[in-house]
Amino acid sequence: MGSLAERNCKMAVAMEKILAWKIMPRLMMLVMTFMYIRVIEWGMSLDDLTTQQSAMISVVSGAMTGAFAVWLGSEKK
């Protein structure tokens, strides 16, 4: 078994690789995209939209647009 310093070094290298792959931002965008599609499907399945329902769809669409813009901006770096 290695020393504490060796284990910490290995853990730091592993964390650097995980951060380099940008797993969390990509996973978050995947989940947001899935939820956005589900909200649009839900809205399209309703016979008559109320103003509250259409406002919710609008807010989710705006949030998705903003998140996508931020994600694209951070991917350039």
ROZALO-833209 format. One record per residue (C-alpha): residue in three letters; y, x, z. Coordinates in nm, 4 decimals. Last residue first. Example, Ala and Ser with C-alpha at 12.3 -4.5 7.8 and 13.67 -1.06 7.14 Angstrom:
2
<type SER; py -0.1060; px 1.3670; pz 0.7140>;
<type ALA; py -0.4500; px 1.2300; pz 0.7800>;
//
This chain:
77
<type LYS; py 2.8051; px -1.1349; pz -2.4249>;
<type LYS; py 2.7758; px -1.3989; pz -2.6953>;
<type GLU; py 2.5258; px -1.6050; pz -2.4903>;
<type SER; py 2.7962; px -1.6873; pz -2.2327>;
<type GLY; py 3.0124; px -1.8691; pz -2.4840>;
<type LEU; py 2.7156; px -2.0609; pz -2.6209>;
<type TRP; py 2.6254; px -2.1742; pz -2.2694>;
<type VAL; py 2.9831; px -2.2754; pz -2.1914>;
<type ALA; py 3.0061; px -2.4789; pz -2.5124>;
<type PHE; py 2.6665; px -2.6423; pz -2.4489>;
<type ALA; py 2.7684; px -2.7330; pz -2.0950>;
<type GLY; py 3.0903; px -2.8903; pz -2.2189>;
<type THR; py 2.9163; px -3.0931; pz -2.4897>;
<type MET; py 2.6475; px -3.2034; pz -2.2459>;
<type ALA; py 2.9071; px -3.3119; pz -1.9923>;
<type GLY; py 3.0919; px -3.5077; pz -2.2592>;
<type SER; py 2.7742; px -3.6821; pz -2.3727>;
<type VAL; py 2.6823; px -3.7653; pz -2.0112>;
<type VAL; py 3.0311; px -3.9069; pz -1.9512>;
<type SER; py 3.0205; px -4.1160; pz -2.2692>;
<type ILE; py 2.6759; px -4.2539; pz -2.1885>;
<type MET; py 2.7995; px -4.3469; pz -1.8411>;
<type ALA; py 3.1085; px -4.5133; pz -1.9867>;
<type SER; py 2.8887; px -4.7153; pz -2.2238>;
<type GLN; py 2.6863; px -4.8379; pz -1.9281>;
<type GLN; py 2.9963; px -4.9261; pz -1.7265>;
<type THR; py 3.1539; px -5.1091; pz -2.0199>;
<type THR; py 2.8438; px -5.3214; pz -2.0582>;
<type LEU; py 2.6033; px -5.2563; pz -2.3420>;
<type ASP; py 2.4213; px -5.5483; pz -2.5047>;
<type ASP; py 2.0617; px -5.5294; pz -2.6246>;
<type LEU; py 1.9740; px -5.2069; pz -2.4474>;
<type SER; py 1.7277; px -4.9716; pz -2.6196>;
<type MET; py 2.0061; px -4.7600; pz -2.7730>;
<type GLY; py 2.1511; px -4.6825; pz -2.4334>;
<type TRP; py 1.8136; px -4.5774; pz -2.2944>;
<type GLU; py 1.7448; px -4.3579; pz -2.5965>;
<type ILE; py 2.0872; px -4.1927; pz -2.5539>;
<type VAL; py 2.0190; px -4.1369; pz -2.1839>;
<type ARG; py 1.6734; px -3.9905; pz -2.2615>;
<type ILE; py 1.8200; px -3.7539; pz -2.5221>;
<type TYR; py 2.0784; px -3.6306; pz -2.2728>;
<type MET; py 1.8054; px -3.5846; pz -2.0097>;
<type PHE; py 1.6020; px -3.3671; pz -2.2458>;
<type THR; py 1.9081; px -3.1644; pz -2.3432>;
<type MET; py 1.9998; px -3.1136; pz -1.9787>;
<type VAL; py 1.6460; px -2.9966; pz -1.8980>;
<type LEU; py 1.6441; px -2.7496; pz -2.1883>;
<type MET; py 1.9930; px -2.6287; pz -2.0990>;
<type MET; py 1.8810; px -2.5685; pz -1.7396>;
<type LEU; py 1.5734; px -2.3789; pz -1.8571>;
<type ARG; py 1.7870; px -2.1597; pz -2.0800>;
<type PRO; py 2.0331; px -2.0899; pz -1.7999>;
<type MET; py 1.7443; px -2.0124; pz -1.5605>;
<type ILE; py 1.5442; px -1.7840; pz -1.7900>;
<type LYS; py 1.8241; px -1.5477; pz -1.8853>;
<type TRP; py 1.5757; px -1.2842; pz -2.0106>;
<type ALA; py 1.7953; px -1.0104; pz -1.8628>;
<type LEU; py 1.7956; px -1.1885; pz -1.5251>;
<type ILE; py 1.4163; px -1.1903; pz -1.5180>;
<type LYS; py 1.4032; px -0.8233; pz -1.6171>;
<type GLU; py 1.6577; px -0.7292; pz -1.3495>;
<type MET; py 1.4587; px -0.9276; pz -1.0925>;
<type ALA; py 1.1409; px -0.7367; pz -1.1762>;
<type VAL; py 1.3199; px -0.4024; pz -1.1479>;
<type ALA; py 1.4663; px -0.5027; pz -0.8112>;
<type MET; py 1.1238; px -0.6150; pz -0.6872>;
<type LYS; py 0.9707; px -0.2830; pz -0.7894>;
<type CYS; py 1.2472; px -0.0962; pz -0.6054>;
<type ASN; py 1.2040; px -0.3145; pz -0.2968>;
<type ARG; py 0.8297; px -0.2473; pz -0.3004>;
<type GLU; py 0.8890; px 0.1273; pz -0.3277>;
<type ALA; py 1.1434; px 0.1229; pz -0.0425>;
<type LEU; py 0.9059; px -0.0736; pz 0.1805>;
<type SER; py 0.6351; px 0.1850; pz 0.1317>;
<type GLY; py 0.3431; px 0.1325; pz -0.0939>;
<type MET; py 0.0000; px 0.0000; pz 0.0000>;
//
